[in-house]
Amino acid sequence: AHPGAILLEMYIKPMKVTITEAADALGVSRKHVSAIINGRVPVTPDMAMRLAGVFGTEAELWVNMQAQYDLWVVTQKAPPNVKPLRQAA
């Protein structure tokens, strides 16, 4: 799942806060939080720090979730056209 889905389901909904309240706490626009929740934009390291501060988590949690999601997206596409390097004998 995109980290935005986790943000919504495991933090925003259980805490019964609105997206506007979360955006205010994070110091960003409601539109930006909505874009994260809807998977339209990634969780950047800056946003990971903000999320950690607001929701009492570690920034690495959000960065790792984003990295895992990004890697999953790439694996759903055709493999990259690469040529393995071999060491000279």
Order of alpha helices (4+ residues) and beta strands (2+ residues): alpha-alpha-alpha-alpha-alpha
